[in-house]
C-alpha cells in the first residue's frame, strides 16, 4: 500500500507540476468570476440593475414579431372622428344605450363597456340603466381608490349587478410603462374619516375581479372552463396556471405586486384584434360575423380622454407612443384566452439559483477568453461575438415565453474579462510584484518582531534569568544593610582587594569606573607607542586628578610598559653597535684596497 500511495503522490506531483500554469490561470479566472458574480447579485438585490433589465425586456418585446389579430375579440373604439361626427362630448347615455342594443342583436359572447357611467351624461339615463339591468352579457367598469380620503374611486354604472363589474386599474411601473396586469385584488382601506359614498370599488371587505378577467371568464364559461384556486392560492383555468408575479421575478426587484398580478404578454403593437368605430356600429356597417360569439370591447381611443398608457412599444417612437386603455385590456384578454385555449405560454421565470448559475457561467466565459487571447483586436471581436450570443440566447428564451436576465450576464462577461486583462497588464508592468514584495516585507517585519518578542518572553521566563534576578535582589539588600550599619565609613577599592566595590557605590557606578580605567589604559598605551622611538626614558603622566588607590591590573600594565621600553632601548643599543662594527669593517676593506 505504501508503494501505491507513493506512486500516486509522484503522479499527482508530476501532473500538478506539468499543469501548474493552467491551474493558476483557472484559479485566477474562478476568483475573478466569483467576485464579479457576487457584486452583480448584490447590485440586483439593491435594484441597481432593474432599469437596465426592464429596458432589455422592452427591447425584446419590440424585436419579437407581431402575432395575428385575435379573431375572438372585436374592439369598438370611440375616436375623435366619432366625436366630431356625432357632435357630442362626452358621448351621451342614449348613444351608449343605442350602441349596446345594436351589438346585442348580433349575439356576442360578452360585451365589455370601458366607459365610466357613474354620473348621468346627457339624456337617456333611464334608457341606459334599463338596458344594463336587462342584459346579462354586458360587463361594466369602476375605478379602485388608492386609499386616500380625496380619492374615493369611481362606482360602476347604475343597474349593473356585482358579478358583472370589473375594475379597470393597471399596475404601472416607475417611468410610466405598463408591463403588469391586475387580475383581482381587495381595494385598499381608506385612511381617516371620509365622507365619500361607499360603493363596490372602495369596499375593503371583498375581492374584486378585473375588467379583462371578467370578460375572459365569461367567454370561457361557454367553453365549460371555470376558475379554480389551488392550495397555494394560484389561479387555474382548466389545466392552465396563471402564475402570480413575485416581487423579484425576471428583472424586477422589490416590485409592488399587491393583489394578483401577471406580466402582460403583448400580442401585437399594431392590431391585437379587429377594430371598428362606434359610428360604424350606429350606421350598421359592421359585419355580424365579427360580433357573433365574440368578445366586444367598447372604449375611448381618442387622446381627448387621457385613457392612454406607455408600453414597451413606446421606446424610440416619435408618434403613436401611447396605447389606449381599451386596447391594453384586449391584450390581456387575448393573453388569457390564448394561454388556456391555444397553449400559448404565459411568461415564466427562472428561480434565483438558476439566475446565479446563468450569470456566473457568462462570467467564467469572459474570464477564460480574456486569459487565452493576448491580441487586442481578436479579443475585442471575440467579446463582441460573445455579447451578441448572450443577447441572442436571452432573446431565444424570450420567444419561448421565458424572461431571463440579459443585462447582468452581459456585464459579467465584460467585467470579468476586463479584470483579467487589467490584472495581466498590471503584473507585466511589475507593479504587482513590487506591491507583493512590499506586502511580504511588511508581513516579514511583523513576523520577525513577533519572534523577537517571543524570544524575549522565553528568556525572561527561564530559570537562569530568574536566578540572576534573585542574586541581584540579594546584592541590593546586602548593600542596603551595609550602608545602614556603617554609613560614615566608605569602603575603598585597594590593589589587594580589587573585587570589592565601595560600600556606598552602586553597580552602575562600578561599571563606570571600570570603563574609565579602560580608557586611561588605552591612553597610556597610545602615549607609550608614540615615545617608543626616543632613546631617553619617558615617564607616564599620572594626572593630577587620578586616585592614589590603583588596582593590581594597573601596576602590571605599567610594569609591562617599562619592560617594553627597556627591550626597545636594548634593541637600539645593539643596532648601534652592529652599525659601528659594519662601518669599521668597511673602512678596513677600503684601506686594504688602497695598499694594494
N, C-alpha and C positions, 0 to 999 in steps of 0.2 A: 504493500500500500504506500509506503514511503517513497518507493521509486516512482510509482504512478503519480503521486502528488507532486514530487519534484519535477517530473516531466511536464505535468500540466502547468506548473508555475513557470517553467522555462518557456513553454509555448506561449503562454499569456504574456510574458515579458517581451518575447520577440514580436508578437503581434502588436502589443502596445507601443513598442519602440518603432515599429515599421509604420504604423498608422498614427503616430503621435501628432503630426501636424494636422491631419484630418480631424482627430478627436478634439484638438484645441480649437480648431475652426468651428466645429459643431457646437462646442461648449459656448463660444462667444455668440453664435447665432441664437442658440436657445436662451441665453441670458438676455440678449437684446430683445428677442421676441416676447419673452415673459414680461419684461419691463414695459414695453410698448402696449401689450395687451392689457395689462393691469391699469395703465394710465388711461387708455381709451375706455375701458369699462367704468373707471371712476368718473370720467367725463360724461359718459352716457347716464350714469346714475344721477349726476348733478343736472342733467338736462341740457348740457352744453351742445351736444350733437343733435338734439331734437330738431332744430330748424333745418339743419343740413339734410337729415334723413327725410323729413317731410317734403323738402324741395325735391329730393331724389324720387320720392313717391309720386309727386305731381308730374315730374318729367316722364316717368314710366307710364302714367295714365295717358299722357299726351302722345307718347310713342305707340301705344297699343292701338291696333286698327279698330275702327268702329264696327259694331255689330249691326246686323239688320234691324230695322224697326220692329218692335214687339207688336205683332198683329192682334194681340189680346187687349190692347189698350187704344183709346182714342182721346186726344186732348182737344178740348174746345176752348180756345183762347179768346179773351176779351182784349182786343188790340186797340191801338189808338185810332185806327181807321174805323173800327166799330163805334167808338165813342163819337167820332165826327159824323158818322152816317146816321146814328140814332139820335144825335143831338141831345145826349143825356150824360151827365156826370154828377154823381155816380149813377150806375145803371139802376133803374127803379125796381121795386119789388115786383111790380106787374110784369116787367120784361123778364125777370128771372123766373117767375112762375110760368110764363109762356114758354120759355126755353125748356124748362123741366118737363112740361106737358108734352111738347113735341118729341123730346128724346125718349120719354117713357113709352110712347106709342110704337117706337121702333124696337121695343123689348130688349133693352140692355141687361146685362147681368147685374150691374150695380152702377149708380151714378154718384160721383163724389163732387160736392159743391164746396170749393175752396174760396168761398166769398162770405165774409162776415155779415150777418144779418141780425145782430143783437139789438139794433135800433131801427125803426122804420125809415126807409129811404124812398121818397116819392110816394106815389099812390100804389094800391094793390097789396097792402099789408095783409088784409084778411084773406085775400085770394092765395097768397103765398103760404100763409100759416095753414090754411085748409088743405092745400096740396101736400105739405110736409107731414101733416097728421095722417093723411090717407095713404100715401105712398110708403111702401116698405123697402124700396130699392135705393132710396136717397140717403147718403151719409153726409152730415154737416160737420163744420169745424168750430173750434173755440181756441182761445189762447190762454196758456197757463201763466199764472203770476210768478214773479221771481221771488216772492216772499216779502216784498216791501209794502208798506201801507199805501204808498202812492201808486202802486201798480197792481190793481185788483184782478187783472186779466180781462178777457172778453168772453161772455157767455155765448152758448150756441143760439141759433135762431129758435124762436118760439115754435112749439109744435113738434119738435124732434125729441123722441124718447132717448134715454141714456145709452141704450145699446146701439144707437145709430149716430153717435157723436164721437169724434176723434180730435185730439189736439194737433195743431199744425206747426208746433215748435220744432226747431232743429238745434243740435249742439254744434255751435260754430267754434272752430279752433282760433287761437290767437293769430291775429293777422287777418281775420275775417273770412278765411277759406272754409268752405263747407265740405267736410270729409266724413262726418259721422251722422247717423240717423238714430233717433229715439223711437223704440217700438212701444214701450209702455213705461209708466212711471207713476209715482204718487206726488201730487202737487205739493210744493213747499208750503210750510206753515207760515202764515202771515204774522210778522212780529209786531207787537204793540197793539194798541186799540185802533181798529179801523172801522170806519162807518160804511165801508163798501158793501155792496149787496153780495150775499152768499150765493154762489152758483156752482155748477158742476166742475168747472176747471180751476177753482180755488178751494175746493173741498179736500182737505188733507186726510180725510178718513177713508178714501177709496183709491183704487188703482185705475188709471185711465189708459186706454189704448190710443195709439197714434192714428192719425187720419189715413196714412198709407197702409198701416197694418190692418185697419178695419176694412179697407177696400180689398186687400189680398185675402183676408179670412172669409169675407162674404163670397168672393169668387170661388175659393177652394171648397166652400160648403157644397157648391154644385158638383164638385168632384169627389164628394164624400170624404174630405180630408179636414180634420178638426185639430185645433191646437191642444197640446199637452205640455205640462210642466214636469220635468224629471225631478228626482230627489235632490239633485244639485241645483235646482231652480233654473235650469236651462230650458229654452223653448224648443219644442219639437213640433214639426208639421209633417205628419206621416213618418217617413224614415229619414227626414232631413232635420238636422240640428241647426238652429240659428244661434250660433255660439256667441255669448255675450263678450263684448270687447272689454279687456282688462286695461288697467291704467298704464301698464308697461309693455303692451303688445306692439310688435312692429317697431317703428321709430318713436313711439310715444314714451314719455317718461313722466309719471305722476299726472296723467291727464284726468280731467274731471269726467268720470264715467258714471255719474249718478243715474239711476234708472236702469233701463235695459237698452244698451246701445250696440249697434253693429257698424262696421265700416262700410261706407257706400261703395259698391262695386259698379261704377258708372258704365252704362251700356254704350252710350254714343254721345258725341259732342253735338252733332248736327241734328239728329232726329231720333229720339228714343221711341217714338210711336207716331202713328198717323195724326195729323193735326189739321183742324178746321177752325173757322171763326164763328162767333155767335150769329152774325148776320147770315152766314150760310145756313145755319140751322133754322133761323126765323124765315128765311126765304125758301126753304125746302130744297136746298142744293146738296144736301149730304146723302150719300149712298146709304141706304138702310143696312147693307151688309157690314158697313164699318161700325155699326152701333149694336146690332143684334148679338146678344150673348157676350158682349164685350164690357170692359170697364171704361166708363166715360168719366173723364175728369174735367171740370169746369173751373176756370180761374183766370186771373189777370196776367197778361203777358206784356202789357204796356209799361213803360218806365214812369208813367204818371203815378201809379201805385208802387210804392217802394217795397214790393214783394220780390226782391231780386237778391241773388247771392253770388259771391265769388266762389269759384270751383277750381279744381286742379287744371281745368282747361283755360283758366283766365290768364295764366302766365304768358308774358310776351305778346299779349294781344292789344292792339290799338282799338279795335272795335269788337263788339259782342263779348265783352268781358264778363257780363252777368248772365246768370241762368235764372229764369222766372221760377218762383216757388212751386207753381203747379207742375212744371217740367221736372223739378227735383223730386217731387212726390211720385211722378210717373217713373223716374229712375229707380226709386226704392221699391215700388210695387212690382215693377218688372224684375228686379233682382230677386225678390222673394218668390215670385211665381216661377222664374227660370230655375232657381235652386231646387224647388220642390218638384216641378213637373218636367224640367229639361235636364236635370243633373248638372246644371251649370254651377261650378264650385263657388261657395262663399269664400271670401278672403280668409286665409289661415296664416298662422304664425308659428315660428319655432319656439321651443322652450329656451330659457335663458342659458342653460348649459350648452345647447347646440349652437347658440349665437356666439358663445365664448370660443368654442372649438372652431367655428367658421372664421372668426376674426384672427385667432392665433394661427390658424393654418395659412392665411394670406400673409401674416407677419413673418412666418418661417420662410415662406416662398421668397419674400422680398429680401430677407437677410441672406439666404442661400445664393440668390442671383448676384447680389452685391459682392459677396465674398469670392465668387467664382470668376467674375468678369472684371478686368482691370482697365479695358479701353473705355473711355468716357462715352464715345459715340455709340458703341454697341450696347453699353449699359443703359443709355437713355432710350434707345429704340426698344430694347427688351422690356424695360419698365413700362413704356407706353403700350406695348402689346399686352403685357400682363394686366395693366389697368383696364384696358379695353375688354380683356377676357373676364375680369372680375365684374364689370358692369354688365357684360353680355350674359353671364351666368345668373346674376341677380334679376335681370330683365326676363330671362327664360323662365325662372321660377315664378316670376310675377304673372307671366302669361298662363301658367298652370294654376294660378289662384293663390300663390304664396307671397307674402311680403317679408323679405329677409333684409337685414341691414346691408346697405351698399356703401354708404359714406365711411363707416367705421373700418371695414376691411380694406378699402382703398387707402385710407390714411395709415392703416397698419402696414400695408405694403410699402408705402413711401417712407414712413418714419423709420422703420427697421432697416430698410436698405440704406437710407441716408446716414443712420447712425453707424452702420458697419463701414461705409466708405469713409466717413469722418474719422472713425477710430483708426483705420488703416493709415490714412494720411497723417494723422497725429503721431502714430508710432514711428512711421518712416521719417518724419521730421526730427525725431529724437526727443520731442517734448515728453512723450510718455515715459521713456527710460529715465530722463532726468527727474521727473516727478516721482517715479517709483523708487529711484535711488535715494532721493531726499526723504521720502516716507520711510524707507528701510533704515536710513541713518537715524532718523528721529526715534524709530522704534528700538534700534540697537542701543542708542544712548539711554533710553528709558530702561531697557533690559539690563545694561551694564550698571546703571545706577541702582537698580533693584538688587543685582547680585552683590554690589558693594555693601549695600545696607544689610543684606542677609549675612555676609561675611562678618561685618562689624557686630551684628547681633550674636553670631555664633561665638566670636571672641569674648565679648563681654559676658556671655553666659557660661564660658568654660570654667573649669575648676582652677586652672592656673591663674586666670585673671582674678578670680575671687580670692585666691590665696594672696596674690600681690596686694589686693585691696586691704585684706586683713593686716598684712605686715605694715602697710602704710599707716593704717589706723593705729596700730601698736606703737610705731615710731613717733607719731604725732602725740600720742598720750604720754610716752616717756619723756618727750621734750617738754611738754607742759608740766609734768611732775618735777623735772629737774629745775626748770625756770622758777617754779613756785618755791622749791627748797632753798636754792642759792640764787636769788635774783640779783645780788650786788656783785658777785664774783664771776665775771665772764671767763669762759674757757678759751684757751688759745690753742692754735694748731702749731705744734712743735715738730722738729725734724724727727724726733724719736717716735712720735705717735701721729703719723700723717693720716691715719684712718679715722681719727675722731674729730668731728667738726666742733665749732664753738657751740656753747650751750644755748646762747641766745639767737643764733642764726638759724635760718630755715633751710630746707633742702634746695630751694631755688637759689638762695644766696651762695650756697656752697658750690653749686654748678657754675654760677657766675664767676666765682673766684678761680675755679679750675680753668675756665675759658680765658680769664685774664692772664693767668700764669702761662698758658699755652702761647698766647700772643707774645709775652715777654721772651719766652724761649726762642720763638721764631725770629724776633727782632735781634736777639743776641747772636743767633746762628748767622743771620744775614750780615751783621756787623763783623763777625769773625772772618767770613769769606772775603769781605772787602779789604780786610787788613792782612790777608794771608801772604801777600807778596812782599810785605815790608820786612826788613832784616831785624829791626828793633822790636822788642816786646810791646804788645798793646794790652792795656788793661781794659777791663769791661766796666762801663759805667753802670753803677747800681741804682742810679736815680735817687734823688733826694726823697722822693715820696714812697720808696719801697719799704716794705715791712722788714724788720730785723729778724723776724722769726720765719725762716725759709724751710722748706721741706727737703728731705733727702734727695729726691729726684733732681732738684735744682742744683745741689752740690755736685752730684755725679755728672750732671750735664756740664758744669763748669770745669771739672777735672778733665772730662773728655776734650773740651775745647783747649785746655792748657797742653795736654798731650799732643793734640793735633798741631798746635803751634810749634812745640819742640821738634816734632818729626819734620815739619816743613823747614825749620831752621837747620836741622842736620842735613837734610837733602840739599839745601842751598849751599852749606859749607862743603859737602862732598863734591858738589858740582864745581865750586870754585877751585878746589884742589885739583880736580880732574882737568879742568881747563888750563890751570897753570902747568901741570905736567905735560899736557899736549903742546903747549906753547914752547916749553923748554926743549922738547924733542924736535920740534920744527926748527928751532934755532941751531941745534947741533947738526942737523942734516944740512942746513944751509952753509954752516962753517966748513963741514967736510967737503962739500962741493966746491967751495972756494979754494981750499987747499989743493985739491986735485987740479 
